[in-house]
Each structure stands twice: as C-alpha cells, then as structure tokens.
Amino acid sequence: MPTKEEIAYIAGLFDGEGSINISKMSGKRWNKRTDYRMMIRIANTNKKLLDYVKDVLGFGGVYVSSKSRSNICYSWTTHAKQAEKFLKMVFPYLIDKKLRAEAALEFRTTKDNGHNRFYKVPILVSAQREEIYQCMKLLNSREPELQFLKGVN
C-alpha cells in the first residue's frame, strides 16, 4: 500500500505530466454501438520515474509512446477500474486536473452498471456518457476562451 507521501508525489507528477482522456468508439468491433473508454496517462522521458509509479501503485503499464532523434518518451497508462482507483487515490492532491478527475469519476459511475459493448445501453446512460465525453473534450481543449472552465486566469 502506497504511503500518503508517495501518493502525493505521484499526484503532483500526474497533475503536471498526466492526462485523462475519454475516447468514443463505434463500429463493427463494438457490435455497431457507440461506447466510451477512459484512459489515464503520465508521460515522461525518464522511464525509471514511470517504473517507480507502476511499482508503487502495483498496476498500470509503462510503454514507449513516441520516439524522436534525441528522445524517447514513455507513458504509464491505466484504464477502467484501475483508472478509477488511481483517481480516487490522487484526487485530494490534485490542483490542475481536479475538474477533469471529477468528470472522469462521474463517467465511471456509468460503466459499473452491467452495461458493456455487447448489450444495448439504455438511452439515458448513453446520453450521460456522451455528455461527459463532450465535457472532457472541452476541459482538455487548448482554446483560450475555455480556460475559465479549468479555473485558470
């Protein structure tokens, strides 16, 4: 079990170098229905740092996310229930990502009700997921007029 100090450190790393994304998927693979997937990522050029995150938390994976001539960028990633667990652990320490984390945790409440990609999701649940997906798109936007949503002056 991680200590409070370890969780606070990882939360700071996530607040500065991390991201929360909700992806919208549809098509044949999803049984011709639309579904959504949440993913948490921390990116850094220091693989040892991300291995530390994985070792302390005991979940997630570290992958090469991009390569350039001078650098290799790595990502620690997790999704679904582990992403929810992660957000609940770091939430008290978040500053910049707090609003996104709230939206992501709300999104997870729509996923633990027995609906998966093989069954028709009730229209109200589908509408709620779409609303949260659109909200996350706004929160992750780099448009200056949307910065007020993030609490940035």
Protein Blocks (a to p, Z undefined) as FASTA:
>chain_A
ZZfklmmmmmmmmmmmgccdddddedjknoopacdddddddddfblklmmmmmmmnopaj
dddfbdcfkbccdddddehjlmmmmmmmmmmmpcklmmmmmmmmmmmmmmmnopafkbcc
dfklmmmmmmmmmmmmmmmpcbfklmmmnopZZ
